């Protein structure tokens, strides 16, 4: 599909702007360009620091088809490598666990925790062979908020710089004291951007999420974009309404207080933090095909609360919201193929977050070849 340069132009003034064209949500060639221009150049969540606490602790992951190995070194430094043996592309590591070294499962080449080649089997007689030329290829790896991040771009600026104001906004939630409670994956028949668009506005709360709408004060719902060129984040937050006179349904948070809010953070391009007073959930959306994506949810709560009914209730409440979101996103994805639709306009009041995403996306994709 040949996408024009005009497709990647979104007006800075939301009152004059049009949304991204529908073609960008359906084409396989667009997704290939996105993987190179966006996903290979942004910080992506690949794990949690609890997986790499001690020296030798490691886990493997995959990012946009790239096999990765994350390991805590003997010097306590977290490192990331491509999980590809430099001999003939075998796997230096599999799964997760703790090791003093890594031994490729194909021909037995061994590597240290720092990626150094320690032993190359049956290499005698090879001319000009230097072990230092065959260390595991490193990948940019950093930690924040107890998450492990990877960036495939060796020239990417540090994670903290790319996060901007997010740390000071999110770190007021006691996430450091929380442990993973549950993980679920949702297979969705929609483009990853369709899901992100939906996440970035509370406009649909009264129609799509009646239970959530009872908990939040829709009239006080605030959307704050923080854009930095081709990156940035959006903060959405609302006061918790608390119990109201005449309520027929019990509230999750009966008491309304000034400091009782729910904050939703989306970070370009595809990961989110949903921060409630008693739990935090991570949400990562991964493209699988042009019109299929995975939403990976992880719920974190204080360990003392894991055995309580409230923990399960928090997950089920969030699960119901996700089911509602998947339903509307899959309908929208189907309708994006209608000959009646090409692109739309933004609500100035309600869709500042979607507009900010489309601006960041257009900036990142302006030189892409689709």
FENLIN-V458939 format. One record per run of one state. SS is the DSSP state (alpha for helix, beta for strand, coil for the rest). FROM is the first residue (numbers start at 1). LEN is the number of residues. Records with the same first field share a line. If there is no record, write none. Layout:
SS = FROM-LEN  FROM-LEN
This chain:
coil = 1-4  9-9  19-3  26-2  40-4  52-5  64-2  73-5  83-13  99-3  104-6  112-5  120-11  135-3  145-2  152-7  164-2  171-4  189-3  200-5  209-1  217-1  221-1  229-2  241-20  268-3  276-4  290-2  306-3  336-9  346-6  366-5
alpha = 5-4  22-4  28-12  49-3  131-4  159-5  166-5  175-3  192-8  205-4  210-6  218-3  303-3  309-27  352-14
beta = 18-1  44-5  57-7  66-7  78-5  96-3  102-2  110-2  117-3  138-7  147-5  178-11  216-1  222-7  231-10  261-7  271-5  280-10  292-11  345-1
